[in-house]
Amino acid sequence: MELCWHGRGGQGVVTANEILAETAIREGKHVKAFPEFGPERMGAPIRAFTRISSDPIRVHSQVYAPDIVIVLDPTLVGKVKITAGLKKESVVLANYPGSAKELQDALDTDVRCYAVDATKISTEEIGRPMANTSMLGALVKISPIVSFNSLEDQMTSKFTGKLPDKIIVKNLSALKRAYKEVQ
């Protein structure tokens, strides 16, 4: 499974990519996960890539033909090449306030699209427009890359001691809500 993440610096793209990779490793899978950015400033478009397999991964390049594209920032729709390299069976999951059909039209693509208003969810659940954990919840709903329970466990483990417990609980609430609301 090959994924390409799109977002902006400071939005948690790298953290979401790491959490997914760590969860897959916990489940015994092989993983390659890395960001692609240079000296960009906060707010500049960035990408990250994830490969997850039950077999060892020998490819070390960026992902050129993703199975899933995840977009954390809805302002990137129509501004960056989100659909580059998509295959007929690829899917796009975006933090997008409109419907999945509206997203598909905005991207001018025939691939299956999923939309979830992760910014709204994170603002309401966490108190900040930090969509990365919400997007992880939506991702595991649309594709069984890792189990939801493993993802919850990994997030709790990763943030324990780094964030106050109440913030961890809020992030887990955002994760669950996006899992339920993705369309």
N, C-alpha and C positions, 0 to 999 in steps of 0.2 A: 504494500500500500504506500503510495507516494503522495505527500501533501505539500502544498505551497501556501504559505501564510502571507497576507498583505496587511499592512497597517502603517502607523506612523511611529516614529521614535517616541518613547515614553508611554505608549499605550499598553504595554505588556505583551507584545507579540513574542518576544524572546522568552519571557516567563511562561506563557501558555505553551509554547513549543517544548520547553524543558519539562513542564509538568506532564504533558502527554508522553514524552519520551521516557521519563522516569516511571510512569505508570506502566507502560508497555514492558519495560525491563523487569519491573516487579512481577509481571505476569509471565515472565520467561521468554519474552520475544527479543529478537535482535533489532537494534535501532541505530540509525544515523540521524542526528538532528543538529542543525546549525543555522545561525542567522547569516544574512547577507547585508552588510552595511559597512560603510567606510566612516569618514569623518563627519557624517551628517549631523545636523543639529536636531534638537528636540522638535518633533513635529514633521520632520522630513519623511517621505515614504520609505519604508523598509520592507524586506521580505525575509522569511525564514522557511526552512525546508525540513521535512521529516520523512524518513523511510522506516517502515515497520514491517517485519517479516518473521515468519516462524523459522526461516533458514538464515544462515549467515549472509550479511550484505557485503557485496564486493564493490559496489559502485560508490565512489567518493565525490561525485560532482553534484552540482545543484540539480534540482528536479526540473526536467524540461517538459514532461508530459504527465502532469499531476492527475491522480485519481480524484482528489478532492482539493478544491481551492477554498480557503477560509479568509474572509475579508472582515477585519476588525473595525475599519473606519469607513462608514458609508460615503464619505466625501471622495473616496478613491474610485467609486463606481463611475465609469466614463472618463476618468482622468489618467489611470494607469492601465496597462495591458493585463487585466485580470484573467481574461479568457485565453491568453497565449498558451499554446500547447495542449489545450483541452482535447480529450478524446470524446468520441460519441457517448461513451458510458461514464464519463467524468461527471462530477457534481460540483456545484458552487454553493457554499454556505456563507451568507453575509449578514452582518449587523446592519439591518436595513429596516426602516420604519414602514415600508409598504409591504404589499403581498409578494409571495414568491413569483407570481406571474408578472407583477410590475418590475421586479428585479430582473427577471429573464428578459423582458422588453428593454429595460435600461441597458443591459449588457449586450443586447442584440445577439442572443445565442439560443441554440436549440437544446443545450444540455439542461439537465434537471437542476433547478435552483431551489434553495431553501432560504427563508428569511426569518429572522428573529430580531426584535428591537432590543438588542443587548444593552444599548446605551440607556434606554428607559428602565430596563430591569435593574441594571447596576446602580443607577441613580436612586431608584426607589428602595432597593434592598441594601446597598452598601453605603449610599449617601454620596457617591462619586461616580462620574461617568467613565468608569474603568471596565470596559466590556470583556476583557480577556477571560475571566472565569465563567462568565455567562456563555461565551462562545464555546468553551469546552463542554459545557452541559449540552448545548445544542448539537455539537459534533458527535458526541457518543450516542445521542438519540438517532441521528440520521445514518450512522455507520458504527457497527460493533467493533471498532478498532481496539478498544479496551472496555472493560465493564464499568458501569457507572459506580458501583461500590468501590472498585479499585481506585477510580479517579477521586472519589471522596476521601478515601484513606490516604492517598498520596498528597492531596492538597492539605489535609489536616497535618500530616507528618511534616511536609515542607515548611509550613507556616508556623507550627508550634515553636514557641520561643523567639520567633521573629516578629510576630504580630500579636496584639492582644486577642484573647479568646473570643471576645465579642465581635471582632473584625473577621475572624475565621468563620464564625457562625454566620455572619452576614454574607460572606463569600459563598459558603455552602448553600445558603438560601437562594442566592443568585444562580448558582449552578443548577439547582433543582428546578427553579422557575423557568429558566431557558430550556431545559430538557422538556418541560411540559408545553411550552409555548411555541417552539419552533414549528414552522409550517412549510 
